[in-house]
Amino acid sequence: MNNNKLQLTDQNGELLLKCEVGDKYHQMILEVGLNKILKDAVEHWEKDDADETTYTVKVEEYANGGALINLPDELLEQMGWKEGDDIEIEGITNCFDWGEVPSLILRNLTKEKPNE
């Protein structure tokens, strides 16, 4: 069986297109699909930006190297986070056309654990 062959069928199983990975038809499908995904994402972001709420918090640094971030109650409620949740913080750099921005990723490890 050759895994490089693709078939596009409709919901009834009727063959719409047959191509091979990497050929011009496959590339066209990928390009059209990616363009559709990007268009939908931009429309979604633009719609969400209209009612986007921004939060700014201060990081309190301690002499021992520790830090404290107080997140607003409204934000915690929206995320479903509770006092005592185990939060992982990862420092990253976001790259944009106009430069790099140091950022943080916050993950609620308590919510990621399977229910016990």
Secondary structure by P-SEA (a helix, b strand, c coil): ccccbbbbbccccccccccccccaaaaaaaaaaaaaaaaaaaaaaaaaaabbbbbbbbbbbcccccccccccaaaaaaaccccccbbbbbbbbbbcccbbbbbbbbbccccccccc
